[in-house]
Amino acid sequence: MPLRHEMIAALKRLLKAQGITYAALAKRIDLSEAAVKRMFSRQALSLLRLEEICTVLDIGLSELASEAHHGQAALAELDVDEEQALVDDPALLLVLYLVLNRWSQDEVLAKFRFTMPEWTLLMTRLDRMGVIELQPGNKYRVRTARNFRWRKDGPMERFFRTKLLPDFFGRAFDGDNESLVLLSGMMTSASAAQLQRRIDDAAGEFDLLMAQDQALPASQRVGVSLVIGKRPWKLRLFDPLRAKS
């Protein structure tokens, strides 16, 4: 199959995997739905259009080329049972973190207490989940999309709220690469929507920086966790002072 056909087939798979219809794509790249359908049916995409669609998908051209070569859609999220398996097995969750951050086998075995059979077994489980494509010599290709996220109110998100969040906020933010900012105030709904777009941009920048640095050895990178939350918040502390409705 010519490379052009493989790239367009990969785009179709990725759009379907992220639930983006031709109509939704058309709005994002300022075309009519008919023009988008015609563009895909004729397999005539300029480089500019290709880059625009990749931006909508939040992937780079290199990721698209890899997807075209392997013929499988990048994994945007796990199913409920797979997330629950990670919650139930800290070792498997750790290995997921390590492979998503591109640790080599030598780096892992030097830093953690895995035997070779244990490491191989856990990698095999991730391969079955579709997170990685396991290759000879325990080399692997990560199959997750750059915007891979946990399910809304899924097992991992609930685990994070009940177990991990208290640990995250349980000590001072005064070390290297640490900061804590708490802001609270009032604004219009339009301003709140603008703020949400900025938060989405920050999350995208986080993904981009990780992708940019992922080829470096683990010894040259530091772990960074970013928690961004936005909600209307009425402190219970003030409840006794509120007028009864």
C-alpha positions as CSV (number, residue, x, y, z in Angstrom):
1,M,0.0,0.0,0.0
2,P,1.5,3.4,-0.9
3,L,2.6,5.6,2.1
4,R,-0.1,8.2,1.3
5,H,-2.8,5.5,1.6
6,E,-1.3,4.2,4.9
7,M,-1.2,7.7,6.4
8,I,-4.8,8.4,5.5
9,A,-5.9,5.0,6.8
10,A,-4.1,5.7,10.1
11,L,-5.8,9.1,10.3
12,K,-9.2,7.5,10.0
13,R,-8.4,4.9,12.7
14,L,-7.2,7.7,15.1
15,L,-10.2,9.8,14.4
16,K,-12.5,6.9,15.1
17,A,-10.6,5.9,18.3
18,Q,-11.0,9.5,19.7
19,G,-14.7,9.7,18.6
20,I,-14.1,12.6,16.2
21,T,-16.5,12.6,13.3
22,Y,-15.9,14.3,10.0
23,A,-18.4,17.0,11.0
24,A,-16.5,17.7,14.2
25,L,-13.2,17.7,12.4
26,A,-14.5,20.1,9.7
27,K,-15.4,22.6,12.4
28,R,-11.9,22.3,13.9
29,I,-10.0,22.9,10.7
30,D,-12.5,25.4,9.2
31,L,-13.8,23.3,6.3
32,S,-17.3,22.0,5.4
33,E,-18.1,18.4,6.2
34,A,-18.5,17.7,2.5
35,A,-15.0,19.1,1.9
36,V,-13.5,16.8,4.6
37,K,-15.3,13.8,3.2
38,R,-14.1,14.6,-0.3
39,M,-10.5,15.1,1.0
40,F,-10.5,11.6,2.6
41,S,-12.3,9.9,-0.3
42,R,-9.9,11.3,-2.8
43,Q,-6.9,10.8,-0.5
44,A,-5.7,14.3,-1.3
45,L,-4.3,16.0,1.8
46,S,-1.7,18.7,1.7
47,L,1.0,18.8,4.3
48,L,-0.7,21.8,5.9
49,R,-4.0,19.9,6.2
50,L,-2.1,16.9,7.6
51,E,-0.5,19.0,10.3
52,E,-3.9,20.6,11.2
53,I,-5.6,17.2,11.6
54,C,-2.6,16.0,13.7
55,T,-3.1,19.0,15.9
56,V,-6.8,18.1,16.4
57,L,-5.7,14.5,17.3
58,D,-3.0,15.9,19.6
59,I,-0.3,13.8,17.9
60,G,2.9,14.6,16.0
61,L,3.7,13.6,12.5
62,S,6.2,11.0,13.8
63,E,3.4,9.4,15.9
64,L,1.2,9.3,12.8
65,A,4.0,7.7,10.8
66,S,4.5,5.1,13.5
67,E,0.7,4.4,13.6
68,A,0.6,4.1,9.8
69,H,3.5,1.6,9.9
70,H,2.0,-0.6,12.6
71,G,-1.6,-0.3,11.5
72,Q,-3.1,-0.1,15.0
73,A,-4.8,2.8,16.6
74,A,-3.0,4.5,19.5
75,L,-4.5,3.7,22.8
76,A,-6.3,6.7,24.4
77,E,-7.6,4.9,27.5
78,L,-7.9,1.5,29.1
79,D,-11.2,-0.3,29.9
80,V,-12.6,-0.5,33.4
81,D,-11.2,-4.0,34.1
82,E,-7.7,-3.0,33.0
83,E,-7.7,0.1,35.2
84,Q,-8.9,-2.1,38.1
85,A,-6.1,-4.5,37.5
86,L,-3.6,-1.7,37.9
87,V,-5.2,-0.5,41.1
88,D,-5.1,-4.0,42.5
89,D,-1.4,-4.6,41.6
90,P,1.1,-1.9,42.6
91,A,3.9,-3.7,40.7
92,L,1.9,-3.6,37.5
93,L,1.1,0.1,38.0
94,L,4.7,0.9,38.6
95,V,5.8,-0.9,35.4
96,L,3.1,1.0,33.5
97,Y,4.6,4.3,34.8
98,L,8.1,3.1,33.8
99,V,7.2,2.1,30.2
100,L,5.2,5.2,29.6
101,N,8.3,7.2,30.6
102,R,10.5,5.0,28.4
103,W,12.7,3.4,31.0
104,S,15.1,0.8,29.5
105,Q,15.2,-2.7,31.0
106,D,18.7,-2.0,32.4
107,E,17.6,1.2,34.0
108,V,14.6,-0.6,35.7
109,L,16.6,-3.6,37.0
110,A,19.3,-1.3,38.4
111,K,16.7,0.9,40.3
112,F,14.0,-1.5,41.3
113,R,13.7,-5.0,42.9
114,F,12.3,-6.8,39.9
115,T,13.8,-10.2,38.9
116,M,14.1,-10.7,35.1
117,P,11.1,-13.2,35.1
118,E,9.0,-10.8,37.2
119,W,9.8,-7.9,34.8
120,T,9.1,-10.0,31.7
121,L,5.7,-11.3,33.1
122,L,4.6,-7.7,33.9
123,M,5.6,-6.5,30.5
124,T,3.7,-9.4,29.0
125,R,0.5,-8.2,30.9
126,L,0.9,-4.7,29.5
127,D,1.3,-6.1,26.0
128,R,-2.0,-8.0,26.4
129,M,-3.6,-4.7,27.5
130,G,-2.4,-3.1,24.3
131,V,-0.3,-0.5,26.3
132,I,2.9,-1.7,24.6
133,E,4.0,-4.0,21.8
134,L,6.5,-6.3,23.4
135,Q,9.5,-7.2,21.2
136,P,12.4,-9.6,21.4
137,G,14.8,-9.0,24.3
138,N,12.1,-7.2,26.3
139,K,12.4,-4.2,24.1
140,Y,9.0,-2.5,23.6
141,R,7.1,0.1,21.6
142,V,4.6,2.2,23.6
143,R,1.2,2.2,22.0
144,T,-0.6,4.8,24.0
145,A,-1.6,8.1,22.5
146,R,0.2,11.3,23.7
147,N,-3.1,12.4,25.2
148,F,-3.6,9.1,27.1
149,R,-5.9,9.7,30.0
150,W,-7.6,7.8,32.8
151,R,-11.3,7.1,32.5
152,K,-13.6,9.7,34.1
153,D,-14.6,8.5,37.5
154,G,-13.0,5.1,36.6
155,P,-11.1,2.8,39.0
156,M,-7.8,4.8,38.7
157,E,-9.4,8.2,39.1
158,R,-11.2,7.0,42.3
159,F,-8.0,5.4,43.6
160,F,-6.2,8.7,43.0
161,R,-8.9,10.7,44.9
162,T,-9.0,8.4,47.9
163,K,-5.4,7.1,48.2
164,L,-2.9,9.1,46.1
165,L,-4.2,12.7,46.5
166,P,-3.8,12.7,50.3
167,D,-0.2,11.4,49.8
168,F,0.4,14.1,47.2
169,F,-0.7,17.0,49.5
170,G,0.5,15.5,52.7
171,R,3.8,17.4,52.9
172,A,5.2,20.8,52.1
173,F,5.9,21.9,48.6
174,D,9.4,23.4,49.3
175,G,11.8,21.1,47.4
176,D,13.4,21.3,44.0
177,N,10.8,21.2,41.1
178,E,8.0,21.7,43.7
179,S,5.4,24.4,43.9
180,L,1.8,24.9,45.1
181,V,-0.5,27.7,44.1
182,L,-4.0,27.9,45.5
183,L,-6.3,30.6,43.9
184,S,-9.9,31.3,44.7
185,G,-12.2,34.0,43.5
186,M,-15.3,34.9,41.4
187,M,-15.6,35.4,37.7
188,T,-18.2,35.1,34.9
189,S,-19.1,31.8,33.1
190,A,-17.3,33.1,30.0
191,S,-14.1,33.8,32.0
192,A,-14.4,30.4,33.6
193,A,-14.6,28.8,30.1
194,Q,-11.6,30.7,29.0
195,L,-9.7,29.5,32.1
196,Q,-10.7,25.9,31.2
197,R,-9.2,26.3,27.8
198,R,-5.9,27.5,29.4
199,I,-5.9,24.4,31.6
200,D,-6.4,22.2,28.6
201,D,-3.5,24.0,26.9
202,A,-1.3,23.4,30.0
203,A,-2.1,19.7,29.9
204,G,-1.2,19.6,26.3
205,E,2.1,21.4,27.0
206,F,2.8,18.8,29.7
207,D,2.3,16.0,27.2
208,L,4.4,17.8,24.6
209,L,7.4,18.3,27.0
210,M,7.3,14.6,28.1
211,A,7.3,13.5,24.4
212,Q,10.2,15.9,23.7
213,D,12.4,14.5,26.5
214,Q,11.4,10.8,26.4
215,A,14.4,9.7,24.3
216,L,16.8,10.9,27.1
217,P,18.1,8.4,29.7
218,A,16.0,8.2,32.9
219,S,19.1,9.6,34.8
220,Q,18.7,12.9,32.9
221,R,15.0,13.3,33.7
222,V,13.1,14.0,36.9
223,G,9.6,12.8,37.8
224,V,7.0,15.5,37.7
225,S,3.3,15.2,38.7
226,L,0.9,18.0,37.9
227,V,-2.5,18.2,39.5
228,I,-4.9,20.8,38.1
229,G,-8.4,21.1,39.5
230,K,-11.1,23.7,39.0
231,R,-14.5,23.7,40.7
232,P,-17.0,26.0,42.6
233,W,-15.9,25.5,46.2
234,K,-17.9,26.6,49.2
235,L,-15.8,25.9,52.3
236,R,-17.7,24.0,54.9
237,L,-15.8,26.0,57.4
238,F,-18.1,28.9,56.7
239,D,-21.4,26.9,56.8
240,P,-22.4,28.1,60.3
241,L,-22.2,31.7,59.0
242,R,-24.3,31.3,55.9
243,A,-27.8,32.7,55.9
244,K,-30.5,30.0,55.6
245,S,-32.1,29.9,52.1
